[in-house]
Amino acid sequence: MTLWCLLARRILKIDALVLPDHYYLDEQDICYYAGEYTAGEGHAYSETNQLIHNFKKTVDKRGTAQWQYKERAIQRAANIFRAAIKSDMPITFVPIPPSKARNDPMYDDRMVRLLQAICMGRYSDIRELVVQAQSLEAAHLSSTRPTPDELVTNYLVDDRLVEPPPTTIFVVDDVLTTGCHFKAVKRVLAERFPAADIIGLFIARRVPKSVDLDFDILELNS
């Protein structure tokens, strides 16, 4: 089954033009995204920046006035993907694990809730196949980002969920940055399910903040 049997043409593919923005990805990786998150800009910069800002609100905001914005962001992202993913297709959705392990009070199940909203009333195969052994600092808040090799050592496959073996896996996360987490999860899944097609699906990809050059102040030596 080709990928376009599973997806409508409403999301974008990481191609050769933007691949260098995502350091760990290579030409063999297939990843799709719905919008662009501009790094270094605030939530008011764009609709996608606002969406991601609200989607990532931490669980300690539960019960406050801010929590409603997270709920709305989850539903909005789900609506985007419901329009893009054809219904009743044999896709196994695997969320990329959040930075906190399941037993951590700050564990955020936003990706699972997103997938549940996407699949509501449809064929549904959502599996948290890959989990973290220990909590880590969120990559976007850390001064030192982990490598795929480092993440793999902290990832475990939940053996209770491996049957039936998936054939088409969508690895889902909110923002594609370097591609580190996707590559680590893909490696873990490929080792367990070597015959499966593994595709990345993201609400947004990170794009660098543009730099405007004032050519009037450049002095060119002849």
Buried (B, 14 or more C-beta within 10 A) or exposed (E): EEEEEBBEEEBBEBEEEBBEBBEBBEEEBBBBBBBBBBBEEEBEBBEBBBBBBBBBBEBEEEEEEEBEBBBEBBEBBBEBBBEBBEEEBEBBBBBBBBBBBEEBEEBBBBBBBBBBBBBEEEEEBBBBBBBBEEBBEBBEEEEEBBEBEEBBEBBEBEEEBEEEEBEBBBBBBBBBBBBBBBBBBBBBBEEBBEEBBBBBBBBBBBBEEEEEEEEEEEEEEE
